[in-house]
C-alpha cells in the first residue's frame, strides 16, 4: 500500500536530509492520475521541507529539487527518479506496485486505507457529533436532511478511523413555539387526530395558532403564559408537552431507519431548562450579565457596546433562550463525555450563534471551548416533488422511491428483485447523497431530480451500478485468482492508472478527516474509471 512505499522513499530521503523518516512521511504524496500521460507514482515538494521559504523563488526551488534528486538512487522499490516544478518524483517498480497494491486490498478488505501511516500518529479521541436536530411536534422538514446526512458522514468517518464517537440528536423540544403549540392544541386540537396522524395534526394546529396569534393579542399572551408554565414545571403543561415529544420521536425513528441513520443519544433543549438557570447565575457572578430597558438579560461579547456583539441570554419574563440552553448542553456534555472534540452540524445561518456560544464559554472560563467546532452547510434550492414544493422529508423519500422504480423499470438489464421498493429507495437515496456531497458543504446548490437519477456520468446511480457489477464479477470469479495472478498482464497504462489511483485512497481519507468535507471521497470514487476496471476484468475472464 501507499504507506509502505512512502516509508521506503522516506528512509532514503532521511539519510540524505538527516531528518527522521516520520518527519517526511506526510510530505510524500501520491500523484493524481493523468488522462494524457503516465505520471510518477509519488512526489516530494521541496517547498514542504523548508521551514521558511519566503526568500526562495521558483528557480531556487527547482535547483533545490535537482540537487536533491542527484543525491538519491533507484533501488528495488523505486525504479525512476525525476524532477518537476519544485518536486522530486518517484516511480515505483511496476511489478512490485501491482503485487503490493492487490495484496493490500485483499488483506485489508473494508479497512483498506485506514491502516495507513498517515493515521498512525493520530491519537484516538472522544468525539461528540450533534446533527439532524429536528423540531419536535413538527414533521421532519426537508431542511434537516443535509444536517442528517453530513453529520452521519462525519460520525462514520471518525468511527472508521478508530475514534470513540457519540452521535447526539439534540431535538428542538423547548422554546416559545411550545407555548404556541400548547395553546393551539387547547383551542384547535383533537385527540383522535393526534393519535392517528400526530405530526400532521400538530403541524396544522401550529399553522392555525400562528395565524390567530398574529391577529389576536390574547392568543399570543396565552402562548407566553403556557411556555412560562412549562419553565416553572406545571404538571399539566408538561404532560401535554411530553405527549407531543414522545409521538414525534416515534415518527423520527421510523424516518431515520429509512435513512440508515442511528443515534446514541436523543437529547433536547428541554434537558437544560433548569441548568440554563445555573448558566445565568454563573454569568451574573462573573459580572457579565447586563439588564436592558426591556428587561432582557444580555452579554456584551465585545466589551465596548458593539451592537453586533450583544448576545441575549434571557427573556424579560425570566425564561431561557436557545443560546442559554446550548451553553448548558455544552457544559453538561463535557462533564459526561470528557470529549476531545465536539462537532455541531447545522446550516450556515447559525454561524454567528455558534461563534457567540463558543466565545461565551471562553469568557466563562471554559478553556475547552476551543475543542468545539461548527460545521456549516449551504441551502438546497429547488427541491420539489411532482405535486409541488417539498416541505417534509418523507415526501422526498417517497419521491426517491417512485422515481427510482420508474428508472429501474426502463432499464432492460434490471434483474427481478425480492423487494424492488426497498432497493429503489436505497439506490435513490445513495444517488441523492452523492449529488449533495459533490461540492463544498458551505455552498448553496440548485437541486435537480434529473441530474440525481442519471444512469451515466458522475452520478450516484452510476456508482451503485458499478458497485453492483463488481459484486457480480466477484461472485462469478471470486478473489482467489488475485493471489496468484500474472502481474505482467497488468502493466499497460489503463491498469497502472487504476493502481496509482488506489495508492491515493489513504490520502483522500486523511484529507476528508482533516476538513470534514465528503467531496474528496466522492471525487475519488467518481474518478476510479469503472470502464477501465471492467475492461481489465474482461481480459481475466
VOGU-3710 file (C-alpha; in Angstrom, 3 decimals, decimal comma):
1> xxxxxxxxxx> 0,000/0,000/0,000  0,983/3,658/-0,364  2,291/3,995/3,182  4,796/1,158/2,624  6,165/2,861/-0,467  6,169/6,214/1,319  8,220/4,785/4,164  10,754/3,295/1,755  11,139/6,652/-0,019  11,221/8,493/3,321
11> xxxxxxxxxx> 14,018/6,242/4,620  16,212/7,044/1,617  15,438/10,769/1,919  16,188/10,731/5,658  19,734/9,528/5,017  20,338/12,409/2,599  18,497/15,124/4,531  19,432/13,920/8,007  15,789/14,000/9,108  13,726/11,227/10,768
21> xxxxxxxxxx> 11,571/9,284/8,245  8,486/10,116/10,340  9,027/13,803/9,576  8,940/13,111/5,854  6,058/10,632/5,503  3,306/13,254/5,125  5,389/15,326/2,707  5,413/12,439/0,216  2,151/12,354/-1,731  0,724/10,034/-4,347
31> xxxxxxxxxx> 0,433/11,766/-7,727  -3,121/12,111/-9,142  -3,629/10,074/-12,295  -3,492/11,830/-15,643  -5,613/11,035/-18,691  -2,939/12,410/-21,017  0,243/10,708/-19,887  1,735/8,243/-17,480  2,919/10,093/-14,378  5,206/9,247/-11,485
41> xxxxxxxxxx> 3,618/7,491/-8,511  4,847/9,751/-5,691  6,281/13,208/-5,367  8,016/15,270/-2,723  7,511/19,021/-2,737  10,828/20,693/-1,868  8,770/23,601/-0,580  7,442/21,414/2,253  10,993/20,716/3,523  11,829/24,367/4,088
51> xxxxxxxxxx> 10,544/25,881/7,330  10,801/29,402/5,949  10,725/29,538/2,162  9,687/33,189/1,757  13,123/34,071/0,428  13,151/31,261/-2,139  11,989/31,940/-5,668  10,640/29,274/-8,008  14,024/28,840/-9,773  15,570/28,246/-6,336
61> xxxxxxxxxx> 13,006/25,526/-5,685  13,840/23,883/-8,990  17,564/23,992/-8,235  16,932/22,506/-4,788  14,831/19,709/-6,322  17,518/18,890/-8,900  20,273/18,815/-6,284  18,231/16,532/-4,036  17,330/14,180/-6,885  21,013/13,820/-7,819
71> xxxxxxxxxx> 21,774/12,530/-4,314  19,090/9,853/-4,463  19,387/6,424/-6,068  16,982/3,939/-7,559  16,580/0,651/-5,689  14,314/-2,408/-5,618  11,325/-0,185/-4,791  11,974/2,986/-6,819  12,720/2,372/-10,480  12,966/6,005/-11,648
81> xxxxxxxxxx> 13,645/9,409/-10,047  12,906/12,680/-11,831  12,115/16,304/-11,053  9,156/18,565/-11,746  8,290/22,145/-10,808  9,917/22,197/-7,375  9,276/18,499/-6,841  11,208/15,250/-6,777  9,204/12,464/-8,432  9,412/8,735/-7,763
91> xxxxxxxxxx> 8,246/5,900/-9,991  7,670/2,556/-8,263  8,823/-0,757/-9,730  5,792/-1,779/-11,772  5,714/-5,461/-10,784  6,119/-4,564/-7,110  3,422/-1,891/-7,402  0,923/-4,373/-8,841  1,612/-7,162/-6,331  1,689/-4,874/-3,299
101> xxxxxxxxxx> -1,475/-2,939/-4,052  -3,531/-6,029/-4,914  -2,272/-7,884/-1,864  -3,050/-4,943/0,417  -6,577/-4,579/-0,969  -7,259/-8,292/-0,354  -5,726/-8,371/3,133  -7,274/-5,164/4,434  -10,680/-5,525/2,785  -13,041/-2,833/4,160
111> xxxxxxxxxx> -10,141/-1,444/6,220  -8,092/-0,582/3,110  -6,667/2,903/3,505  -7,447/3,095/7,216  -4,233/1,368/8,340  -2,008/3,944/6,665  0,889/5,582/8,485  -0,858/8,865/7,780  -3,121/7,946/10,692  -0,659/6,043/12,895
121> xxxxxxxxxx> 0,460/9,061/14,924  -3,069/10,410/15,380  -4,311/9,597/18,894  -7,735/8,045/19,318  -10,120/10,704/20,585  -13,533/11,037/22,162  -15,691/12,849/19,650  -19,252/14,102/20,036  -21,215/14,849/16,854  -24,506/16,732/17,162
131> xxxxxxxxxx> -26,574/16,543/13,993  -30,058/16,345/12,455  -31,869/18,031/15,404  -35,416/18,409/14,044  -38,056/20,413/15,873  -40,375/18,265/17,999  -44,093/18,345/17,192  -43,334/19,217/13,579  -43,000/16,820/10,670  -39,383/16,145/9,716
141> xxxxxxxxxx> -38,646/19,112/7,481  -36,525/18,573/4,377  -34,233/21,321/5,649  -32,888/18,863/8,230  -31,827/16,361/5,549  -28,402/17,940/4,952  -27,581/18,083/8,656  -28,595/14,411/8,958  -26,527/13,009/6,081  -23,500/15,291/6,666
151> xxxxxxxxxx> -23,431/14,556/10,391  -23,794/10,842/9,689  -20,855/11,003/7,256  -18,632/12,754/9,796  -19,570/10,295/12,547  -18,975/7,291/10,238  -15,599/8,622/9,108  -14,358/9,361/12,622  -15,580/5,969/13,814  -13,839/4,179/10,929
161> xxxxxxxxxx> -10,592/5,906/11,932  -10,838/4,390/15,410  -12,200/7,325/17,393  -14,844/6,898/20,082  -17,858/8,674/18,596  -21,071/9,697/20,342  -23,925/10,663/17,997  -26,357/13,113/19,565  -29,709/14,210/18,192  -30,338/17,483/20,002
171> xxxxxxxxxx> -34,060/17,942/19,458  -35,716/21,330/19,307  -38,122/20,336/22,084  -38,299/23,553/24,097  -38,925/27,210/23,492  -41,662/29,691/22,754  -43,048/27,544/19,923  -44,328/25,107/22,551  -46,220/27,930/24,197  -47,941/28,466/20,864
181> xxxxxxxxxx> -48,458/24,756/20,262  -49,825/24,113/23,771  -52,266/26,995/23,449  -53,121/25,960/19,896  -53,910/22,382/20,852  -56,185/23,554/23,651  -58,051/25,697/21,105  -57,993/23,614/17,914  -56,634/20,153/18,776  -58,395/16,781/18,577
191> xxxxxxxxxx> -57,137/13,743/20,467  -58,356/11,330/17,746  -56,401/13,146/15,032  -53,347/13,350/17,298  -53,286/9,574/17,710  -53,980/8,711/14,053  -51,554/11,156/12,397  -49,761/13,060/15,181  -47,230/15,224/13,345  -49,603/16,194/10,557
201> xxxxxxxxxx> -52,245/17,252/13,070  -49,736/19,189/15,203  -48,433/20,897/12,075  -51,980/22,001/11,181  -52,569/23,233/14,745  -49,302/25,172/14,730  -50,109/26,910/11,446  -53,581/27,831/12,664  -52,486/29,182/16,068  -49,745/31,306/14,453
211> xxxxxxxxxx> -52,383/32,969/12,291  -54,597/33,569/15,320  -51,699/34,939/17,405  -50,841/37,437/14,665  -54,387/38,855/14,770  -55,339/38,308/18,414  -53,031/39,566/21,171  -54,806/37,447/23,768  -53,737/34,255/21,952  -50,121/35,447/21,866
221> xxxxxxxxxx> -50,371/36,251/25,585  -51,775/32,782/26,334  -48,850/31,236/24,430  -46,320/33,170/26,516  -48,087/32,131/29,687  -48,173/28,459/28,621  -44,429/28,441/27,994  -43,852/30,134/31,333  -45,867/27,324/32,963  -43,574/24,826/31,229
231> xxxxxxxxxx> -40,484/26,607/32,538  -41,944/26,594/36,071  -42,689/22,853/35,888  -46,501/22,916/35,717  -47,522/19,223/35,631  -50,485/19,610/33,250  -48,497/21,667/30,738  -45,530/19,253/30,958  -47,781/16,216/30,408  -49,101/17,670/27,151
241> xxxxxxxxxx> -45,574/18,637/26,055  -44,285/15,117/26,882  -47,024/13,565/24,750  -46,021/15,752/21,791  -42,339/14,827/22,297  -42,909/11,052/22,543  -45,127/10,925/19,460  -42,589/12,988/17,496  -39,615/10,777/18,368  -41,549/7,648/17,328
251> xxxxxxxxxx> -42,068/9,222/13,915  -38,442/10,393/13,626  -37,037/6,938/14,482  -39,079/5,495/11,612  -37,653/8,108/9,223  -34,072/7,563/10,446  -34,448/3,849/9,814  -35,267/4,610/6,179  -32,180/6,840/6,005  -29,900/4,232/7,626
261> xxxxxxxxxx> -29,024/6,644/10,440  -28,812/5,947/14,175  -28,071/7,933/17,328  -26,506/7,097/20,661  -28,474/9,759/22,483  -31,723/11,624/21,922  -31,233/14,820/23,872  -33,032/18,124/23,639  -33,233/21,710/24,783  -35,741/20,643/27,458
271> xxxxxxxxxx> -32,998/18,731/29,286  -31,351/22,048/30,110  -34,243/24,246/31,194  -33,035/24,073/34,806  -29,307/24,013/34,080  -29,714/27,101/31,897  -30,630/28,986/35,082  -27,287/27,881/36,550  -25,592/29,327/33,464  -27,332/32,647/34,041
281> xxxxxxxxxx> -26,190/32,665/37,676  -22,601/31,959/36,636  -22,674/34,766/34,045  -24,087/37,108/36,685  -21,455/36,099/39,280  -18,710/36,972/36,791  -20,223/40,397/36,187  -21,044/39,583/32,560  -24,833/39,776/32,718  -26,459/43,094/31,827
291> xxxxxxxxxx> -30,147/44,030/32,041  -31,697/46,034/29,219  -34,506/48,593/29,420  -36,893/45,922/28,116  -35,931/43,624/30,981  -33,979/41,089/28,941  -30,524/39,882/30,025  -27,614/40,211/27,590  -23,851/39,683/27,434  -21,649/42,172/25,587
301> xxxxxxxxxx> -19,032/39,983/23,908  -17,106/42,971/22,545  -16,766/44,709/25,899  -17,372/48,116/24,274  -21,080/48,067/23,461  -20,835/46,915/19,838  -24,493/46,046/18,958  -23,398/43,195/16,646  -21,655/41,505/19,602  -24,599/41,585/22,000
311> xxxxxxxxxx> -25,921/38,108/22,851  -29,331/37,862/24,515  -29,433/35,040/27,094  -32,745/35,594/28,920  -36,213/36,948/28,058  -37,825/39,708/30,096  -40,084/37,138/31,831  -37,030/35,168/33,024  -37,372/32,266/30,580  -34,308/30,846/28,832
321> xxxxxxxxxx> -33,227/31,188/25,209  -31,618/28,910/22,633  -28,113/30,255/23,401  -28,503/29,730/27,152  -29,615/26,136/26,676  -26,754/25,472/24,234  -24,280/26,726/26,844  -25,782/24,413/29,464  -25,715/21,486/26,998  -22,038/22,014/26,136
331> xxxxxxxxxx> -21,027/22,140/29,808  -23,073/19,035/30,586  -21,553/17,079/27,679  -18,024/17,880/28,783  -18,878/16,607/32,261  -20,487/13,480/30,804  -18,234/12,554/27,858  -14,939/14,412/28,511  -14,772/14,976/24,749  -11,669/15,935/22,800
341> xxxxxxxxxx> -13,797/17,429/20,028  -17,477/18,354/19,758  -18,854/18,996/16,282  -22,125/20,812/15,571  -23,588/20,237/12,086  -26,107/22,945/11,159  -26,861/25,338/8,314  -24,633/28,363/7,803  -27,367/30,668/9,090  -26,371/29,614/12,620
351> xxxxxxxxxx> -22,721/30,579/12,188  -22,985/33,700/14,358  -24,939/31,823/17,019  -22,194/29,245/17,493  -19,460/31,863/17,370  -21,196/33,591/20,268  -21,769/30,343/22,191  -18,102/29,354/21,894  -16,995/32,867/22,875  -19,331/32,840/25,884
361> xxxxxxxxxx> -17,861/29,521/27,032  -14,377/31,044/26,806  -15,177/34,119/28,885  -16,997/31,903/31,413  -13,623/30,227/31,985  -14,061/27,019/29,971  -10,792/26,656/28,047  -12,119/23,538/26,334  -14,382/25,786/24,235  -11,621/25,652/21,596
371> xxxxxxxxxx> -12,470/21,962/21,156  -15,944/22,908/19,890  -16,406/23,192/16,134  -19,284/24,288/13,930  -19,545/22,601/10,515  -21,863/24,839/8,466  -23,565/23,931/5,207  -25,422/25,763/2,471  -29,025/25,680/1,290  -30,533/23,267/-1,232
381> xxxxxxxxxx> -32,692/25,205/-3,674  -35,457/23,932/-5,929  -36,205/20,571/-4,289  -39,757/19,820/-5,437  -41,916/16,749/-5,939  -44,270/16,437/-8,885  -47,012/17,771/-6,638  -45,134/21,000/-5,954  -42,858/22,414/-3,275  -41,347/19,958/-0,830
391> xxxxxxxxxx> -41,798/20,666/2,848  -41,307/17,297/4,515  -38,515/14,752/4,249  -40,891/11,812/3,927  -42,227/13,349/0,707  -38,652/13,359/-0,630  -38,075/9,715/0,343  -41,331/8,669/-1,323  -40,391/10,642/-4,428  -36,962/8,948/-4,478
401> xxxxxxxxxx> -38,556/5,519/-4,340  -41,098/6,326/-7,072  -38,575/7,847/-9,485  -36,012/5,103/-8,953  -38,614/2,363/-9,546  -39,501/4,038/-12,857  -35,783/4,357/-13,666  -35,191/0,650/-12,948  -38,228/-0,397/-14,987  -36,898/1,486/-18,017
411> xxxxxxxxxx> -33,518/-0,342/-17,957  -33,584/-3,694/-19,745  -30,747/-5,201/-17,688  -32,563/-4,722/-14,347  -32,965/-8,094/-12,620  -36,034/-9,309/-10,765  -35,730/-8,341/-7,108  -37,334/-9,683/-3,936  -38,080/-6,187/-2,666  -37,840/-3,670/-5,532
421> xxxxxxxxxx> -39,260/-0,819/-3,383  -36,506/-1,169/-0,772  -33,790/-1,479/-3,428  -35,141/1,545/-5,300  -35,145/3,640/-2,132  -31,596/2,639/-1,151  -30,147/3,269/-4,601  -32,074/6,518/-4,969  -31,045/7,763/-1,545  -27,389/6,995/-2,303
431> xxxxxxxxxx> -27,776/8,943/-5,548  -29,215/11,900/-3,634  -26,357/11,823/-1,104  -23,676/11,656/-3,822  -25,254/14,662/-5,529  -25,232/16,553/-2,233  -21,637/15,614/-1,389  -20,037/16,526/-4,730  -19,419/20,168/-3,830  -18,281/22,231/-0,858
441> xxxxxxxxxx> -20,654/21,776/2,065  -20,844/25,525/2,567  -22,109/26,117/-0,982  -25,779/26,502/-1,878  -26,788/24,436/-4,879  -29,689/24,045/-7,259  -31,345/20,650/-6,901  -32,247/18,620/-9,994  -34,044/15,264/-9,925  -32,934/14,540/-13,490
451> xxxxxxxxxx> -29,280/15,045/-12,586  -29,602/12,877/-9,467  -31,035/9,918/-11,378  -28,844/9,967/-14,484  -27,594/6,415/-15,002  -24,367/7,518/-16,726  -21,684/10,012/-15,823  -20,599/11,323/-12,449  -23,730/10,308/-10,546  -24,659/8,207/-7,545
461> xxxxxxxxxx> -26,776/5,883/-9,698  -23,764/5,068/-11,877  -21,613/4,452/-8,781  -24,203/1,994/-7,465  -24,436/0,366/-10,886  -20,632/-0,009/-10,919  -20,649/-1,464/-7,419  -23,324/-3,990/-8,399  -21,347/-5,081/-11,492  -18,175/-5,526/-9,450
471> xxxxxxxxxx> -20,056/-7,670/-6,929  -21,445/-9,746/-9,767  -17,943/-10,303/-11,163  -16,656/-11,180/-7,707  -19,405/-13,771/-7,282  -18,572/-15,227/-10,693  -14,780/-15,374/-10,405  -14,060/-14,912/-6,692  -10,921/-13,129/-5,494  -8,630/-16,113/-5,165
481> xxxxxxxxxx> -7,001/-15,532/-8,552  -5,601/-12,217/-7,315  -3,214/-14,071/-5,005  -1,600/-15,826/-7,930  -2,187/-13,579/-10,915  0,295/-12,801/-13,659  1,244/-9,193/-12,917  2,734/-8,878/-16,406  -0,865/-8,675/-17,676  -1,407/-5,510/-15,646
491> xxxxxxxxxx> 1,381/-3,272/-16,898  -0,398/-1,304/-19,613  -1,393/2,326/-18,916  -5,042/1,621/-18,024  -4,135/-0,919/-15,339  -1,358/1,263/-13,952  -3,775/4,222/-13,720  -6,139/2,159/-11,546  -3,265/1,032/-9,308  -1,982/4,601/-8,998
501> xxxxxxxxxx> -5,454/5,777/-8,074  -5,766/3,079/-5,408  -2,469/4,334/-3,955  -4,109/7,681/-3,173  -7,058/6,396/-1,160  -5,450/6,852/2,258  -4,539/10,446/1,370  -8,142/11,124/0,355  -9,405/9,707/3,645  -6,843/11,763/5,529
511> xxxxxxxxxx> -7,864/14,961/3,753  -11,561/14,371/4,471  -10,765/13,586/8,096  -8,996/16,942/8,402  -11,510/19,313/6,781  -14,640/17,101/7,186  -15,549/17,542/3,506  -17,008/14,401/1,850  -16,359/15,765/-1,644  -12,778/14,408/-1,626
521> xxxxxxxxxx> -14,029/10,833/-1,252  -16,852/11,323/-3,761  -14,455/12,812/-6,335  -12,053/9,920/-5,760  -14,787/7,329/-6,369  -16,077/9,084/-9,472  -12,530/9,197/-10,879  -11,975/5,491/-10,358  -12,801/4,972/-14,032  -15,052/1,905/-13,808
531> xxxxxxxxxx> -14,810/1,488/-17,580  -11,092/0,762/-17,070  -11,865/-1,730/-14,334  -14,335/-3,646/-16,458  -12,011/-3,694/-19,468  -9,257/-5,206/-17,306  -11,522/-7,784/-15,691  -12,859/-8,798/-19,085  -9,293/-9,789/-20,023  -9,089/-12,007/-16,946
541> x> -12,382/-13,663/-17,788
//
